[in-house]
Amino acid sequence: MNGMKNIFEMSSVRFGIPNEYNGLGREQVRLLSINPVSGKYGRTKFTGITAMIHPGDALVFNSSITVPASFRLYSPDLKKYATVNIGYRKNGYIAEFRGIDNEVENGMRFLFPDMEYIDAGEQLERFPRYRNINVSDNFNLEMEEKSAGRYIKYDNNMPDFPEWVYRNVYASVPGSVEYPSASRPFTGDIVKELKRNGVHIVCITLHCNLGSMDATEFAGKDRLLPEYYSVSGESALALNRVKEQGGRIIAVGTTAVRALATVYDGSFHSGSGYTEIFINRSTETGVDGLVTGMHDPTTSHIKLLESFVDIGILESAYETAIDSGFTWDEFGDSTLILP
C-alpha cells in the first residue's frame, strides 16, 4: 500500500460503543500490552496499567476537548442535505463534504439552519478530500457548534452521543474536531492510584484536526494537516526532570506524541503554534512509551506506532487481539507500548 502496512481488513474487527451504554465503567476495557524490546505482548484488564507505570515515570495527557464540528447543511445547488465536517487551518477553515465530495464544486453554498453559510473553495493540494471554505460575514463557528453541531462519527449506524461521552480526564481546552480518545479509560480513581504510586502527571494540548483519510491518501506525504499545539514551560521542565532522573515519558495518545515531538530537540522546550509533523521510525520524539486505542492500521496511525515497536511484533499482537475479541476505534479497547 505504497509504504503503508495493511495489517488486516477493518471488516474483520468489532467496533466498540461507550461502556456506559453497557452499564460498565470507562476503565472496564481490555488492554493489549506490548514490550517492544522483548517482543512479548499480553492481554489484561485496563486497570492493570497501574502496575505497569513505575514510580518516577510521567504520563502525558492531552488537555484538548472535542467540539461538535459535524453539521447537516442544505445545498441549494445540489438541492439536498449533506454532512459537512468542519476543521481548521492556520487562518481559517477547511471542510470535508462527506459522501458528496465528487459532486462539490468551487463556489457551492451550504446553508446552516440560521441561514449563515459556507462556500466551498479549492481542494487542498496534499489532501484533496478536504476543501478550503469561505464563510458568511456573521459566521461564528462556536455558536453554530452549540446550536446545530454534532460530534463527528464514521459509522452511520452509530447514534449521536451526548457531550459527556467525549469528555476525558484533564480535558479543559476546547478545540479538537475529532476525538482524542486515548485517555478515555483513565478514570479519577486510576489517576489517583498512579499518583499515589509516584507517577507524574503532565498536561499538554493538541487539537485534533480532520483526519478520516485512508492509507492511499497518506502515501508519499511527509506532513499532516496542521494542528494547533501548546506545551508550557512548566510541562517541558517537568518532562526534562523526569528524563534526568531516569523516568520514562509515556504519552497518552498519538496526539500527545505529535505535540511532544514538535518541541523535542534532545530535550523538551515550551512552544505553541501549528504542527504538521508526520512521525515515523526516524523521528526523534523523546517519548518512551504510548497508551493508545485500537485504531485502523491503514492510516498514519500505524506509521507512528512503528516508531515505537517493530511492525512484525505489532502485527502478531494485533492478530491476537482480534482473536480475543478486542473492540476497535474510539470507544474500543486500549494498547500500551512500553519497554
One Martini backbone bead per residue (centre of mass of N, CA, C, O) as a GRO file, in nm:
protein
  339
    1MET     BB    1   0.060   0.061   0.023
    2ASN     BB    2   0.282   0.270  -0.018
    3GLY     BB    3   0.410   0.207   0.290
    4MET     BB    4   0.138   0.094   0.400
    5LYS     BB    5   0.037  -0.114   0.639
    6ASN     BB    6  -0.187  -0.400   0.600
    7ILE     BB    7  -0.280  -0.601   0.849
    8PHE     BB    8  -0.600  -0.559   0.815
    9GLU     BB    9  -0.933  -0.584   0.789
   10MET     BB   10  -1.185  -0.394   0.924
   11SER     BB   11  -1.413  -0.616   0.881
   12SER     BB   12  -1.274  -0.807   1.124
   13VAL     BB   13  -1.387  -0.605   1.332
   14ARG     BB   14  -1.488  -0.463   1.637
   15PHE     BB   15  -1.691  -0.210   1.755
   16GLY     BB   16  -1.722   0.027   1.988
   17ILE     BB   17  -1.893   0.134   2.276
   18PRO     BB   18  -1.983   0.292   2.531
   19ASN     BB   19  -1.977   0.151   2.838
   20GLU     BB   20  -2.221   0.304   2.966
   21TYR     BB   21  -2.428   0.144   2.764
   22ASN     BB   22  -2.340  -0.138   2.940
   23GLY     BB   23  -2.295  -0.073   3.252
   24LEU     BB   24  -2.000   0.046   3.248
   25GLY     BB   25  -1.690   0.136   3.294
   26ARG     BB   26  -1.430   0.288   3.140
   27GLU     BB   27  -1.210   0.083   3.270
   28GLN     BB   28  -1.374  -0.174   3.127
   29VAL     BB   29  -1.125  -0.256   2.954
   30ARG     BB   30  -0.884  -0.363   2.743
   31LEU     BB   31  -0.528  -0.469   2.737
   32LEU     BB   32  -0.257  -0.423   2.516
   33SER     BB   33   0.064  -0.543   2.583
   34ILE     BB   34   0.386  -0.406   2.468
   35ASN     BB   35   0.723  -0.520   2.423
   36PRO     BB   36   0.967  -0.396   2.207
   37VAL     BB   37   1.220  -0.555   2.313
   38SER     BB   38   1.110  -0.858   2.361
   39GLY     BB   39   0.820  -0.905   2.197
   40LYS     BB   40   0.611  -0.905   2.409
   41TYR     BB   41   0.263  -0.999   2.483
   42GLY     BB   42  -0.061  -0.898   2.631
   43ARG     BB   43  -0.354  -0.958   2.837
   44THR     BB   44  -0.571  -0.721   3.007
   45LYS     BB   45  -0.673  -0.507   3.222
   46PHE     BB   46  -0.667  -0.172   3.241
   47THR     BB   47  -0.613  -0.156   3.553
   48GLY     BB   48  -0.316  -0.285   3.518
   49ILE     BB   49  -0.151  -0.018   3.450
   50THR     BB   50  -0.055   0.060   3.742
   51ALA     BB   51   0.184  -0.171   3.730
   52MET     BB   52   0.341  -0.048   3.458
   53ILE     BB   53   0.375   0.217   3.602
   54HIS     BB   54   0.635   0.387   3.738
   55PRO     BB   55   0.807   0.533   3.953
   56GLY     BB   56   0.893   0.844   3.782
   57ASP     BB   57   0.702   0.853   3.578
   58ALA     BB   58   0.529   0.993   3.281
   59LEU     BB   59   0.211   1.120   3.210
   60VAL     BB   60   0.070   1.238   2.897
   61PHE     BB   61  -0.183   1.470   2.852
   62ASN     BB   62  -0.460   1.575   2.669
   63SER     BB   63  -0.655   1.886   2.706
   64SER     BB   64  -0.851   1.838   2.483
   65ILE     BB   65  -1.164   1.930   2.350
   66THR     BB   66  -1.440   1.824   2.200
   67VAL     BB   67  -1.618   1.933   1.916
   68PRO     BB   68  -1.917   1.997   1.729
   69ALA     BB   69  -1.818   1.958   1.370
   70SER     BB   70  -2.100   1.847   1.264
   71PHE     BB   71  -2.318   1.890   0.969
   72ARG     BB   72  -2.644   1.967   0.840
   73LEU     BB   73  -2.654   2.079   0.506
   74TYR     BB   74  -2.778   2.297   0.262
   75SER     BB   75  -2.795   2.265  -0.102
   76PRO     BB   76  -2.908   2.449  -0.363
   77ASP     BB   77  -2.748   2.310  -0.594
   78LEU     BB   78  -2.819   1.999  -0.503
   79LYS     BB   79  -3.089   1.970  -0.341
   80LYS     BB   80  -2.949   1.892  -0.051
   81TYR     BB   81  -2.830   1.717   0.208
   82ALA     BB   82  -2.524   1.736   0.413
   83THR     BB   83  -2.229   1.623   0.546
   84VAL     BB   84  -2.027   1.857   0.741
   85ASN     BB   85  -1.688   1.883   0.818
   86ILE     BB   86  -1.514   2.103   1.042
   87GLY     BB   87  -1.208   2.258   1.024
   88TYR     BB   88  -0.864   2.371   1.030
   89ARG     BB   89  -0.654   2.646   0.985
   90LYS     BB   90  -0.447   2.899   1.043
   91ASN     BB   91  -0.664   3.105   0.857
   92GLY     BB   92  -0.928   2.908   0.908
   93TYR     BB   93  -1.111   2.677   0.697
   94ILE     BB   94  -1.223   2.340   0.666
   95ALA     BB   95  -1.371   2.065   0.460
   96GLU     BB   96  -1.592   1.780   0.471
   97PHE     BB   97  -1.784   1.614   0.215
   98ARG     BB   98  -1.979   1.369   0.292
   99GLY     BB   99  -2.035   1.164   0.005
  100ILE     BB  100  -1.996   1.448  -0.206
  101ASP     BB  101  -1.710   1.522  -0.323
  102ASN     BB  102  -1.780   1.474  -0.642
  103GLU     BB  103  -2.008   1.722  -0.642
  104VAL     BB  104  -1.824   1.940  -0.560
  105GLU     BB  105  -1.786   2.293  -0.611
  106ASN     BB  106  -1.683   2.583  -0.663
  107GLY     BB  107  -1.908   2.795  -0.472
  108MET     BB  108  -2.072   2.624  -0.311
  109ARG     BB  109  -2.355   2.629  -0.106
  110PHE     BB  110  -2.402   2.611   0.263
  111LEU     BB  111  -2.667   2.581   0.497
  112PHE     BB  112  -2.776   2.691   0.786
  113PRO     BB  113  -3.046   2.718   0.990
  114ASP     BB  114  -2.968   3.047   1.022
  115MET     BB  115  -2.835   3.117   0.718
  116GLU     BB  116  -2.574   3.063   0.733
  117TYR     BB  117  -2.250   3.015   0.554
  118ILE     BB  118  -2.077   2.814   0.310
  119ASP     BB  119  -1.803   2.804   0.073
  120ALA     BB  120  -1.659   2.633  -0.162
  121GLY     BB  121  -1.331   2.557  -0.234
  122GLU     BB  122  -1.037   2.456  -0.267
  123GLN     BB  123  -0.846   2.202  -0.285
  124LEU     BB  124  -0.620   2.032  -0.134
  125GLU     BB  125  -0.322   1.936  -0.249
  126ARG     BB  126  -0.253   1.691  -0.050
  127PHE     BB  127  -0.584   1.678   0.049
  128PRO     BB  128  -0.861   1.657  -0.155
  129ARG     BB  129  -1.091   1.586   0.046
  130TYR     BB  130  -1.033   1.878   0.113
  131ARG     BB  131  -1.159   2.215   0.176
  132ASN     BB  132  -1.176   2.520   0.140
  133ILE     BB  133  -1.347   2.793   0.312
  134ASN     BB  134  -1.610   3.022   0.303
  135VAL     BB  135  -1.766   3.278   0.498
  136SER     BB  136  -1.985   3.448   0.645
  137ASP     BB  137  -1.978   3.745   0.806
  138ASN     BB  138  -2.145   3.613   1.078
  139PHE     BB  139  -1.973   3.382   1.132
  140ASN     BB  140  -1.991   3.127   1.412
  141LEU     BB  141  -1.873   2.834   1.507
  142GLU     BB  142  -1.943   2.812   1.805
  143MET     BB  143  -2.247   2.869   1.768
  144GLU     BB  144  -2.304   2.636   1.569
  145GLU     BB  145  -2.220   2.408   1.757
  146LYS     BB  146  -2.439   2.468   1.976
  147SER     BB  147  -2.698   2.456   1.771
  148ALA     BB  148  -2.593   2.216   1.522
  149GLY     BB  149  -2.389   2.029   1.638
  150ARG     BB  150  -2.193   1.736   1.589
  151TYR     BB  151  -2.030   1.450   1.625
  152ILE     BB  152  -1.799   1.284   1.480
  153LYS     BB  153  -1.864   1.011   1.250
  154TYR     BB  154  -1.815   0.669   1.077
  155ASP     BB  155  -2.100   0.550   1.161
  156ASN     BB  156  -2.429   0.559   1.068
  157ASN     BB  157  -2.524   0.357   1.310
  158MET     BB  158  -2.434   0.562   1.501
  159PRO     BB  159  -2.507   0.745   1.745
  160ASP     BB  160  -2.570   1.042   1.911
  161PHE     BB  161  -2.368   1.156   2.141
  162PRO     BB  162  -2.303   1.307   2.415
  163GLU     BB  163  -2.078   1.516   2.559
  164TRP     BB  164  -1.973   1.329   2.802
  165VAL     BB  165  -1.842   1.107   2.624
  166TYR     BB  166  -1.596   1.327   2.532
  167ARG     BB  167  -1.497   1.343   2.828
  168ASN     BB  168  -1.186   1.378   2.980
  169VAL     BB  169  -0.928   1.361   3.155
  170TYR     BB  170  -0.801   1.693   3.159
  171ALA     BB  171  -1.014   1.828   3.000
  172SER     BB  172  -1.008   2.209   2.908
  173VAL     BB  173  -0.964   2.261   2.580
  174PRO     BB  174  -1.118   2.371   2.323
  175GLY     BB  175  -1.075   2.211   1.958
  176SER     BB  176  -1.146   1.931   1.879
  177VAL     BB  177  -1.294   1.756   1.599
  178GLU     BB  178  -1.156   1.506   1.703
  179TYR     BB  179  -1.120   1.231   1.911
  180PRO     BB  180  -0.910   1.212   2.195
  181SER     BB  181  -0.936   0.879   2.331
  182ALA     BB  182  -0.702   0.749   2.508
  183SER     BB  183  -0.804   0.868   2.805
  184ARG     BB  184  -1.084   0.741   2.868
  185PRO     BB  185  -1.005   0.502   3.088
  186PHE     BB  186  -0.917   0.736   3.275
  187THR     BB  187  -0.984   0.763   3.588
  188GLY     BB  188  -0.973   0.908   3.888
  189ASP     BB  189  -0.880   0.650   4.040
  190ILE     BB  190  -0.638   0.581   3.861
  191VAL     BB  191  -0.486   0.847   3.897
  192LYS     BB  192  -0.458   0.833   4.203
  193GLU     BB  193  -0.289   0.574   4.207
  194LEU     BB  194  -0.056   0.677   4.038
  195LYS     BB  195   0.023   0.906   4.228
  196ARG     BB  196   0.076   0.727   4.478
  197ASN     BB  197   0.311   0.573   4.304
  198GLY     BB  198   0.481   0.826   4.161
  199VAL     BB  199   0.332   0.952   3.922
  200HIS     BB  200   0.348   1.174   3.668
  201ILE     BB  201   0.153   1.462   3.565
  202VAL     BB  202   0.110   1.579   3.225
  203CYS     BB  203   0.015   1.870   3.031
  204ILE     BB  204  -0.114   1.911   2.703
  205THR     BB  205  -0.179   2.047   2.364
  206LEU     BB  206  -0.398   1.898   2.099
  207HIS     BB  207  -0.580   1.969   1.812
  208CYS     BB  208  -0.780   1.790   1.634
  209ASN     BB  209  -0.820   1.727   1.318
  210LEU     BB  210  -0.889   1.622   1.042
  211GLY     BB  211  -0.864   1.232   0.980
  212SER     BB  212  -1.029   1.027   0.745
  213MET     BB  213  -0.797   0.887   0.611
  214ASP     BB  214  -0.623   0.680   0.407
  215ALA     BB  215  -0.344   0.532   0.293
  216THR     BB  216  -0.336   0.657   0.001
  217GLU     BB  217  -0.342   0.958   0.113
  218PHE     BB  218  -0.055   0.928   0.271
  219ALA     BB  219   0.113   0.858   0.047
  220GLY     BB  220   0.419   1.039   0.035
  221LYS     BB  221   0.381   1.189   0.298
  222ASP     BB  222   0.542   1.438   0.542
  223ARG     BB  223   0.254   1.554   0.617
  224LEU     BB  224   0.000   1.707   0.789
  225LEU     BB  225  -0.232   1.854   0.919
  226PRO     BB  226  -0.272   2.122   1.089
  227GLU     BB  227  -0.200   2.155   1.448
  228TYR     BB  228  -0.271   2.265   1.751
  229TYR     BB  229  -0.026   2.363   2.002
  230SER     BB  230   0.073   2.323   2.365
  231VAL     BB  231   0.375   2.388   2.561
  232SER     BB  232   0.479   2.443   2.857
  233GLY     BB  233   0.731   2.522   3.064
  234GLU     BB  234   0.641   2.338   3.296
  235SER     BB  235   0.616   2.076   3.130
  236ALA     BB  236   0.903   2.066   3.016
  237LEU     BB  237   1.048   2.061   3.288
  238ALA     BB  238   0.919   1.799   3.396
  239LEU     BB  239   1.022   1.611   3.169
  240ASN     BB  240   1.325   1.662   3.203
  241ARG     BB  241   1.338   1.562   3.494
  242VAL     BB  242   1.254   1.273   3.439
  243LYS     BB  243   1.487   1.205   3.253
  244GLU     BB  244   1.722   1.271   3.455
  245GLN     BB  245   1.588   1.043   3.668
  246GLY     BB  246   1.498   0.783   3.472
  247GLY     BB  247   1.236   0.824   3.348
  248ARG     BB  248   0.933   0.782   3.173
  249ILE     BB  249   0.775   0.872   2.870
  250ILE     BB  250   0.409   0.869   2.852
  251ALA     BB  251   0.183   0.874   2.607
  252VAL     BB  252  -0.160   0.985   2.571
  253GLY     BB  253  -0.151   0.952   2.266
  254THR     BB  254  -0.070   1.062   1.949
  255THR     BB  255  -0.109   1.361   2.007
  256ALA     BB  256   0.110   1.385   2.225
  257VAL     BB  257   0.344   1.301   2.045
  258ARG     BB  258   0.330   1.535   1.842
  259ALA     BB  259   0.379   1.763   2.042
  260LEU     BB  260   0.649   1.660   2.161
  261ALA     BB  261   0.812   1.633   1.895
  262THR     BB  262   0.796   1.942   1.826
  263VAL     BB  263   0.966   2.012   2.122
  264TYR     BB  264   1.213   1.818   2.033
  265ASP     BB  265   1.603   1.842   2.081
  266GLY     BB  266   1.692   1.647   2.344
  267SER     BB  267   1.475   1.838   2.460
  268PHE     BB  268   1.232   2.007   2.619
  269HIS     BB  269   1.012   2.271   2.506
  270SER     BB  270   0.847   2.536   2.464
  271GLY     BB  271   0.525   2.574   2.279
  272SER     BB  272   0.340   2.722   1.995
  273GLY     BB  273   0.101   2.623   1.736
  274TYR     BB  274   0.180   2.456   1.431
  275THR     BB  275   0.157   2.112   1.327
  276GLU     BB  276   0.288   1.865   1.057
  277ILE     BB  277   0.391   1.616   1.177
  278PHE     BB  278   0.542   1.306   1.067
  279ILE     BB  279   0.555   1.000   1.220
  280ASN     BB  280   0.839   0.785   1.239
  281ARG     BB  281   1.120   0.591   1.282
  282SER     BB  282   1.309   0.871   1.251
  283THR     BB  283   1.173   1.002   1.491
  284GLU     BB  284   1.231   1.232   1.745
  285THR     BB  285   1.036   1.241   2.057
  286GLY     BB  286   1.110   1.156   2.373
  287VAL     BB  287   0.943   0.891   2.376
  288ASP     BB  288   0.885   0.568   2.538
  289GLY     BB  289   0.562   0.561   2.543
  290LEU     BB  290   0.218   0.420   2.474
  291VAL     BB  291  -0.121   0.520   2.480
  292THR     BB  292  -0.378   0.348   2.293
  293GLY     BB  293  -0.584   0.265   2.065
  294MET     BB  294  -0.781   0.072   1.841
  295HIS     BB  295  -0.671   0.132   1.520
  296ASP     BB  296  -0.652   0.193   1.202
  297PRO     BB  297  -0.383   0.036   1.005
  298THR     BB  298  -0.431   0.235   0.727
  299THR     BB  299  -0.296   0.471   0.866
  300SER     BB  300  -0.083   0.688   1.027
  301HIS     BB  301  -0.085   0.530   1.293
  302ILE     BB  302   0.116   0.300   1.210
  303LYS     BB  303   0.366   0.478   1.172
  304LEU     BB  304   0.386   0.568   1.465
  305LEU     BB  305   0.404   0.285   1.596
  306GLU     BB  306   0.677   0.213   1.446
  307SER     BB  307   0.844   0.404   1.648
  308PHE     BB  308   0.799   0.173   1.893
  309VAL     BB  309   0.742  -0.088   1.698
  310ASP     BB  310   0.761  -0.361   1.539
  311ILE     BB  311   0.559  -0.470   1.289
  312GLY     BB  312   0.560  -0.775   1.360
  313ILE     BB  313   0.469  -0.749   1.652
  314LEU     BB  314   0.211  -0.589   1.598
  315GLU     BB  315   0.070  -0.792   1.418
  316SER     BB  316   0.057  -1.024   1.625
  317ALA     BB  317  -0.094  -0.865   1.846
  318TYR     BB  318  -0.344  -0.792   1.677
  319GLU     BB  319  -0.434  -1.080   1.614
  320THR     BB  320  -0.483  -1.154   1.909
  321ALA     BB  321  -0.697  -0.938   1.962
  322ILE     BB  322  -0.902  -1.039   1.760
  323ASP     BB  323  -0.928  -1.331   1.877
  324SER     BB  324  -1.017  -1.191   2.169
  325GLY     BB  325  -1.236  -0.951   2.101
  326PHE     BB  326  -1.150  -0.687   2.043
  327THR     BB  327  -1.208  -0.345   2.032
  328TRP     BB  328  -1.256  -0.063   1.823
  329ASP     BB  329  -1.173   0.246   1.843
  330GLU     BB  330  -1.276   0.513   2.045
  331PHE     BB  331  -1.459   0.275   2.223
  332GLY     BB  332  -1.243   0.081   2.278
  333ASP     BB  333  -0.966  -0.059   2.331
  334SER     BB  334  -0.625  -0.098   2.450
  335THR     BB  335  -0.277   0.027   2.430
  336LEU     BB  336   0.058  -0.074   2.542
  337ILE     BB  337   0.377   0.078   2.472
  338LEU     BB  338   0.647  -0.072   2.669
  339PRO     BB  339   0.974  -0.133   2.803
   0.00000   0.00000   0.00000
